[in-house]
């Protein structure tokens, strides 16, 4: 893992040099702020957390994450840089982990830019900052699980549009799983609904978003990230 820091720095530099990165973050911040303020009571004196604000993040990530995912591998496929990387003392595992962490840092930056809302809530009311910190953690873990899926899709295709559509479709299906289960609540056995709902990232995210950190929910996101990155590594090794 000696080359891991270099890979992370290189991918971060590519993100920060790409105008699309700033455009995607600006869209995320604009939508999250305007919709959050419009649909919730963030500015009321009684507001103690940002639950209504963070409930929008799973859906807003459906735009941000696929856009970031297209920048992971597609450019290297087009320029032939992957062929050069193969000749260097860099393993596929280092490449996958480095690129993933760089994209995860970018999402952390996007989340950090929403901090003025926390300041406003603390100024106008008695905010519970421990709950807000938990909500930020939940959002970042959810973004990481989404990014790991996007990283896997990037290993399968070299076309930007295909990566974006496939990533969006998979994330949309997984995000809408809980809604489908609610509709089938009285038409399927309870044990089936419980087992399938446990696979939904939204149900896990909602638990942490309420300020309750449960180890199994955190492990769910971490295991999703590890499994997706492992699958990505297998695909790259097979192609190489």
Secondary structure, DSSP 8 states (H G I E B T S, - for coil): -TTHHHHHHHHHHHHHH-HHHHHHHHHHHHHHHHHHHHHS-TTSTT--S-HHHHTTHHHHHHHHHHHHHTTTSHHHHHHTHHHHHHHSS--HHHHHHHHHHHHHHHHHHHHHTTHHHHHHHHHHS---HHHHHHHHHHHHHHHHHHHHHHHHHHHH---HHHHHHHHHHHHHHHHTHHHHHHHTTTTS-HHHHHHHHTT-HHHHHHHHHTT---HHHHHHHHHHHHHHHHHHHHHHHHH-
